Amino acid sequence: MASPAQVTTKTAGVAAAPLASSQTAAFGHLLFALAALAALMSSIDYTIVAVAIPQLVVSFDTSLALVAWTLTAYQLVQLIMLPLSGKLSDSFGRKRVFLFCVGIFTFGSLLCAIAPNIWFLIVARGVQAVGGGGLVPSSVGIVAEHYPLRRAQAIGLLTSMQPIGSIIGPNLGGFILEHWTWREMFIINVPIGAAVVVGVGLILHERRVQRAARHIDVPGLALYGSAITLLLLSLTAAGDDPSLWHGPFVWLGLGVSVALFVAFLRWIKRAADPVMEYRLVAQRPYVAVNIYNLLFGAAVFGFFSFLPTYAVLVFGLDPFLSGAVLTPRAIVMVITSILTSVYIIKLGYRIPMLLGMALVAVMLVILGQAQTQVQVGPVSFGGFWFLASVLLLSAVGNGLSTPSSSNAAIDMAPDRAAALTGIRNMFRLTGGVISIAAMVVALTLFSDQALGLATIFGWLAVPILLAAPLAFAIPDAPRRKRD
């Protein structure tokens, strides 16, 4: 692999100076390790909090609706940062934006650790997400420029931090809860973040060059963010007080949210440099991909966020096992994704998407039965391993569908790969945050939360089934080439 010492890299607005001759290749690889550590830290924090939901409810003596906002706030702010971080990096330079993101993420982690109440924790999670949302894009930018001869391999290694984080996060969270409190889940980020800031600050050197002016679509971001935020606030208010459904305020909030989203579509249609291109959002065949991702994200992210709570309430697992049960799922999902990517040209996009959706739907229906064991002849199979085995259906399903849907979208406009990837992630996250809020509202209808979660998991199969016909509206490029 080419060493950063062998290349001179440039950014739009800031150019990275050649590494000094005294700096060996080891320092270049150390830079990669620090960038990967930052990406891993963000990925771990995305999953680790889900394990602590029951403890947060008890610790703050508050409702599940408010505790769910510790997940929602993080995802919501990331929705804004995803399209924003790339342009900020182009305008101000990779190093500056990367250090800002790590610094804000670390500061937000410290605020989370000392939170005196649930409202403070929600705001702190939003601060944390400002940094977390930009960590991966800025890390990719640094690595891509410092390994020009091995860019694909370097980025592949860096992006592998996300599935690795999904393995480490729940297990680490469960271990910490078993031995300490939920506060240590956040405080652990502080020394790591400080080490990354100091290390990158010393190793990465940039020289200033003239920056071209960059436009950031603030009105577009504001309309989209306001629409989603108002929708979630309305659902949260109804989750805290179901009687509000009989009054005008919740319905007014939902109506204004829809109006803001319509205004957002009209804005990006006529804006000169919108945050998202209108044709990639609302025109055929892209609209089919986006609705598919919205529905798939609603099912998968909603299920994943409450799965540790489900494991505790339905299966009676302790916090450590409720996180560890996700490990086999994450490992199988990574392996399936790799195999699907290798054989995707032979398989096409449509068949893996449909098969993947079917497996996820079957898994959700099984979990919806709240069955904790199965009898195979004289042998009873239940508990941790029964739940882990059921989750493998989701692992294979996600591993089949995610690479296929991603490549199907990119094949429609290869020159817009980065924009399409950002839009895909935004729609999946949007489906996820809406799903989490809606699940909390639905749980208020059940006096038994274990039964409520099981029932809701079963109903989450509906968005998957609604997304299935959309697979036929998405062009299957490999199939067309074979035909």
C-alpha positions in Angstrom: 0.0 0.0 0.0 1.4 3.4 -0.9 2.5 5.4 2.0 1.2 8.9 2.6 4.9 9.9 2.7 5.0 9.2 -1.0 2.2 11.4 -2.2 1.1 15.0 -2.0 -2.6 15.4 -1.5 -4.9 18.3 -2.3 -8.3 19.4 -1.1 -10.7 22.0 -2.4 -9.6 25.0 -0.4 -6.7 23.3 1.5 -3.9 21.2 0.3 -2.1 18.6 2.4 1.6 19.2 2.4 3.9 16.3 1.7 4.9 14.5 4.9 8.3 15.5 6.0 11.1 13.1 5.1 11.7 12.3 8.7 8.2 10.9 8.9 8.1 7.2 8.0 5.4 5.2 6.5 4.5 4.1 10.0 3.3 7.7 10.8 1.1 7.5 7.6 -0.5 4.3 8.7 -0.9 5.8 12.2 -3.0 8.6 10.5 -5.2 5.9 8.9 -5.5 4.1 12.3 -6.7 7.4 13.9 -9.2 8.1 11.2 -10.5 4.5 11.4 -10.7 4.8 15.2 -12.8 7.9 14.9 -15.2 6.2 12.4 -15.4 3.2 14.7 -16.1 5.4 17.7 -19.1 6.9 15.8 -20.4 3.5 14.8 -20.2 2.1 18.3 -22.0 5.0 19.8 -24.8 4.6 17.2 -25.6 1.2 18.6 -24.4 1.2 22.2 -27.3 3.4 23.6 -30.0 1.0 22.5 -28.8 -1.5 25.2 -29.3 1.1 27.9 -33.0 2.1 27.2 -34.5 0.2 30.2 -31.8 1.6 32.5 -32.3 5.2 31.3 -36.1 4.9 32.0 -35.4 3.8 35.6 -32.4 6.2 36.2 -34.3 9.3 35.1 -37.7 8.1 36.3 -39.2 9.1 32.9 -41.2 7.7 30.0 -40.1 5.5 27.2 -41.2 8.2 24.8 -38.6 10.6 26.1 -35.8 8.0 26.4 -36.4 7.1 22.8 -35.4 10.6 21.9 -31.8 9.8 22.9 -31.8 7.6 19.8 -34.0 9.9 17.7 -32.0 13.1 18.4 -28.8 11.4 17.3 -30.3 10.1 14.1 -32.1 13.4 13.4 -29.0 15.5 13.6 -27.1 13.0 11.5 -29.8 13.5 8.8 -28.7 17.1 8.6 -25.0 16.5 8.8 -24.9 13.8 6.1 -25.4 16.3 3.2 -23.7 19.1 5.0 -20.4 17.6 6.1 -19.1 17.0 2.5 -19.6 20.6 1.5 -18.0 21.8 4.7 -15.0 19.6 4.1 -14.6 21.0 0.6 -14.9 24.6 1.8 -12.7 24.5 5.0 -10.4 21.5 4.4 -10.3 17.9 5.5 -8.2 18.4 8.6 -10.1 21.3 10.0 -13.5 19.6 9.6 -12.3 16.3 10.9 -10.8 17.8 14.0 -14.0 19.9 14.6 -16.2 16.7 14.3 -14.0 14.7 16.7 -13.9 17.6 19.1 -17.6 18.2 19.1 -18.3 14.4 19.4 -16.0 14.2 22.4 -17.5 17.2 24.0 -21.0 15.9 23.4 -20.0 12.5 25.0 -18.8 14.3 28.1 -22.1 16.2 28.3 -24.0 12.9 28.0 -22.0 11.4 30.8 -22.8 14.2 33.2 -26.4 14.6 32.2 -28.6 15.4 35.3 -31.9 14.7 33.5 -33.4 13.3 30.4 -33.8 16.6 28.6 -30.1 17.4 29.1 -29.2 14.0 27.8 -31.3 14.5 24.6 -29.7 17.8 23.9 -26.2 16.3 24.6 -26.9 13.5 22.1 -27.8 16.1 19.5 -24.5 17.8 20.1 -22.7 14.5 19.9 -24.4 13.8 16.6 -23.1 17.0 15.1 -19.6 15.5 15.3 -20.7 11.9 14.8 -22.5 12.7 11.6 -19.4 14.2 10.0 -16.8 11.7 11.3 -17.2 9.1 8.5 -17.4 11.5 5.5 -14.4 13.5 6.7 -12.4 10.3 7.6 -13.1 9.0 4.1 -11.9 12.3 2.6 -8.6 12.1 4.5 -7.9 8.5 3.7 -8.9 8.8 0.1 -6.4 11.6 -0.4 -3.5 10.0 1.4 -3.8 6.6 -0.3 -4.3 7.6 -4.0 -2.8 4.4 -5.3 -4.7 2.1 -3.0 -7.8 4.3 -2.5 -10.4 1.5 -3.0 -8.7 -0.8 -0.5 -8.1 1.9 2.1 -11.7 3.2 1.9 -13.0 -0.4 2.0 -11.0 -1.0 5.2 -12.3 2.3 6.7 -16.0 1.7 5.9 -15.7 -1.8 7.4 -15.6 0.0 10.8 -19.4 0.4 10.6 -20.3 -3.3 10.8 -17.4 -3.9 13.3 -18.9 -1.1 15.4 -22.3 -2.8 15.3 -20.6 -5.9 16.8 -18.6 -4.1 19.4 -21.3 -1.5 20.4 -24.0 -3.8 21.9 -21.5 -6.1 23.6 -19.5 -3.2 25.1 -22.7 -1.5 26.2 -23.9 -4.7 27.9 -20.6 -5.3 29.6 -20.4 -1.7 30.9 -24.0 -1.9 32.3 -23.2 -5.2 34.0 -20.2 -3.6 35.9 -20.8 0.1 36.0 -23.6 2.5 34.9 -24.8 3.9 31.6 -22.7 7.0 32.2 -19.5 5.1 31.5 -20.8 4.3 28.1 -20.2 7.9 27.2 -17.2 8.8 29.3 -15.2 6.1 27.5 -15.3 8.3 24.4 -13.5 11.2 26.0 -9.9 9.9 26.3 -10.2 8.2 22.8 -11.5 11.4 21.2 -8.7 13.5 22.9 -6.1 11.0 21.6 -7.4 11.3 18.0 -7.5 15.1 18.1 -3.9 15.3 19.4 -2.6 12.6 17.0 -4.2 13.9 13.8 -3.3 17.5 14.8 0.3 16.6 15.0 0.6 14.2 12.1 -1.6 15.7 9.4 -0.1 18.9 7.9 -1.9 21.1 5.4 -0.9 24.2 3.5 -3.5 26.8 2.6 -4.5 27.4 -1.0 -7.1 29.7 -2.5 -10.6 28.3 -1.7 -13.4 28.4 -4.2 -16.7 29.7 -2.7 -19.1 26.9 -1.9 -22.9 27.2 -1.5 -24.7 25.5 1.3 -28.4 25.1 0.8 -29.5 26.4 4.2 -33.2 26.8 3.3 -33.4 23.3 2.0 -31.8 21.9 5.1 -34.1 23.9 7.3 -37.2 22.8 5.5 -36.3 19.1 5.6 -35.1 19.2 9.2 -38.1 21.2 10.4 -40.5 18.8 8.7 -39.0 15.7 10.3 -38.5 17.4 13.7 -42.1 18.6 13.9 -43.4 15.2 12.9 -41.3 13.6 15.7 -42.3 16.1 18.3 -46.0 15.6 17.5 -45.7 11.8 17.8 -43.7 12.2 21.0 -46.3 14.5 22.6 -49.0 11.9 21.7 -46.8 9.1 23.1 -46.5 11.0 26.4 -50.2 11.9 26.5 -52.5 9.8 24.3 -55.4 12.1 25.0 -53.8 14.7 22.7 -55.1 12.7 19.8 -58.5 14.0 20.6 -57.4 17.6 20.4 -56.2 19.8 17.5 -52.5 20.3 18.3 -51.1 16.9 17.3 -53.0 16.9 14.1 -52.0 20.4 13.4 -48.3 19.5 13.9 -48.7 16.5 11.6 -50.3 18.7 8.9 -47.7 21.4 9.1 -45.0 18.7 8.9 -46.5 17.4 5.6 -46.7 21.0 4.3 -43.1 21.6 5.1 -42.0 18.5 3.3 -44.0 19.6 0.2 -42.4 23.0 0.4 -39.0 21.2 0.6 -39.7 19.3 -2.6 -40.8 22.5 -4.4 -37.7 24.3 -3.1 -35.2 21.7 -4.4 -37.0 21.6 -7.7 -36.3 25.3 -8.4 -33.1 26.0 -6.3 -29.9 26.5 -8.2 -27.7 24.4 -6.0 -30.1 22.4 -3.7 -29.0 20.1 -0.9 -30.4 17.2 -2.9 -31.2 17.1 -6.6 -34.9 17.0 -7.3 -34.6 14.4 -10.0 -32.7 12.1 -7.7 -35.4 12.5 -5.0 -38.8 12.6 -6.7 -38.5 11.6 -10.3 -38.8 8.1 -11.7 -37.1 5.6 -11.2 -35.3 7.3 -8.3 -38.5 7.8 -6.4 -39.0 4.1 -6.2 -35.6 3.6 -4.7 -36.2 6.3 -2.1 -39.6 5.0 -1.0 -38.1 1.5 -0.8 -35.3 2.8 1.4 -37.8 4.8 3.6 -39.9 1.7 4.2 -37.0 -0.7 4.6 -35.4 1.8 7.1 -38.6 2.1 9.0 -38.7 -1.7 9.5 -35.0 -2.4 10.1 -34.0 0.6 12.2 -37.1 0.6 14.3 -36.7 -3.1 15.0 -33.0 -2.8 15.7 -33.3 0.1 18.1 -35.8 -1.8 20.4 -34.4 -5.3 20.1 -32.2 -5.2 23.3 -35.3 -4.0 25.2 -37.3 -6.8 23.6 -34.6 -9.3 24.7 -34.9 -8.1 28.3 -38.7 -7.9 28.5 -39.7 -11.0 26.4 -36.7 -13.3 26.9 -35.6 -12.1 30.3 -32.0 -11.7 29.3 -29.6 -9.5 31.3 -28.1 -6.3 29.8 -24.9 -8.1 28.7 -26.7 -10.9 26.9 -29.3 -8.5 25.4 -26.3 -6.8 23.6 -24.4 -10.0 22.9 -27.3 -11.5 21.1 -26.7 -9.1 18.2 -23.2 -10.4 17.6 -24.0 -13.5 15.5 -26.4 -11.3 13.5 -23.7 -8.7 12.7 -21.1 -11.3 11.8 -23.4 -13.2 9.4 -24.6 -9.9 7.9 -21.0 -8.9 7.0 -20.3 -12.3 5.5 -23.5 -12.3 3.5 -22.9 -8.7 2.2 -19.4 -9.7 1.0 -20.7 -12.8 -0.8 -23.6 -10.8 -2.3 -21.2 -8.1 -3.6 -19.0 -10.7 -5.2 -21.8 -12.5 -7.0 -24.1 -9.5 -7.6 -23.6 -9.4 -11.3 -24.7 -13.0 -11.7 -27.6 -12.7 -9.3 -28.8 -9.3 -10.5 -30.3 -6.8 -8.1 -34.0 -7.8 -8.0 -33.8 -11.4 -6.7 -31.5 -10.6 -3.7 -33.7 -7.6 -2.8 -36.9 -9.6 -2.9 -35.3 -12.6 -1.1 -33.7 -10.3 1.5 -37.1 -8.6 2.2 -38.8 -11.9 2.5 -36.3 -13.1 5.2 -36.6 -9.9 7.2 -40.4 -10.1 7.1 -40.4 -13.8 8.2 -38.0 -12.9 11.1 -40.3 -10.0 12.2 -43.4 -12.3 12.1 -41.6 -14.9 14.3 -40.6 -12.2 16.8 -44.2 -11.0 16.8 -45.3 -14.3 18.2 -43.3 -13.6 21.4 -42.2 -17.3 21.3 -39.2 -17.9 23.5 -38.4 -21.5 22.6 -39.1 -24.3 20.1 -39.4 -28.0 20.6 -37.4 -30.2 18.2 -38.3 -33.8 19.1 -37.2 -34.3 22.7 -34.9 -31.2 22.7 -36.1 -27.8 23.8 -34.3 -25.0 22.1 -34.8 -21.5 23.7 -33.4 -18.5 25.4 -30.4 -16.6 24.1 -29.6 -19.1 21.3 -33.2 -19.3 20.0 -33.3 -15.5 19.7 -29.9 -15.3 18.1 -30.9 -18.0 15.6 -34.1 -16.1 14.6 -32.0 -12.9 14.1 -29.8 -14.7 11.6 -32.8 -14.5 9.2 -32.5 -10.7 9.4 -28.7 -10.9 9.0 -29.0 -12.8 5.7 -31.8 -10.6 4.6 -30.0 -7.4 5.2 -26.8 -8.8 3.7 -28.7 -9.7 0.5 -30.8 -6.6 0.1 -28.4 -3.7 1.1 -25.6 -4.2 -1.5 -28.2 -4.9 -4.2 -30.4 -1.8 -3.5 -27.3 0.4 -3.2 -25.8 -0.7 -6.6 -29.2 -0.6 -8.3 -29.5 3.1 -7.4 -25.9 3.9 -8.4 -26.2 2.1 -11.7 -29.0 4.5 -12.7 -26.5 7.5 -12.5 -22.9 6.3 -11.9 -21.7 9.9 -12.1 -23.9 10.8 -9.1 -22.8 7.9 -6.9 -21.9 10.1 -3.9 -25.1 12.0 -4.0 -27.2 8.9 -4.4 -25.4 7.3 -1.5 -26.2 10.3 0.7 -29.8 10.4 -0.3 -30.1 6.6 0.3 -28.8 7.0 3.8 -31.0 10.0 4.5 -34.2 8.2 3.5 -33.2 5.1 5.5 -32.5 7.2 8.6 -35.7 9.2 8.0 -37.7 5.9 8.0 -35.9 4.8 11.1 -36.5 8.0 13.2 -40.2 8.0 12.2 -40.5 4.3 13.0 -38.9 4.8 16.5 -41.3 7.6 17.3 -44.3 5.7 16.0 -43.3 2.6 18.0 -43.3 4.6 21.2 -46.7 5.9 20.5 -48.0 2.4 19.7 -46.5 1.1 23.0 -48.8 3.5 25.0 -51.7 1.3 23.8 -50.4 -1.7 25.7 -50.3 -2.2 29.5 -47.9 -5.1 29.0 -44.8 -3.7 27.2 -43.4 -7.1 26.4 -46.6 -8.0 24.5 -46.7 -4.5 23.0 -43.2 -4.8 21.6 -43.9 -8.3 20.2 -47.0 -7.1 18.5 -45.3 -4.1 17.0 -42.4 -6.2 15.7 -45.0 -8.4 13.9 -46.6 -5.3 12.3 -43.2 -4.0 11.2 -43.3 -6.7 8.5 -46.0 -4.6 6.8 -43.5 -1.9 5.5 -41.3 -4.7 4.2 -44.2 -6.2 2.2 -45.2 -2.7 0.9 -41.6 -2.2 -0.3 -41.5 -5.5 -2.2 -43.4 -4.3 -5.3 -41.1 -1.3 -5.6 -38.2 -3.8 -6.4 -39.9 -4.3 -9.8 -39.9 -0.5 -10.5 -36.1 -0.3 -9.9 -34.1 -1.1 -13.1 -32.1 -4.3 -12.8 -29.0 -3.5 -14.8 -27.2 -6.9 -14.7 -30.4 -8.7 -15.8 -30.8 -6.2 -18.7 -27.2 -6.8 -19.8 -27.7 -10.6 -19.7 -31.0 -10.4 -21.6 
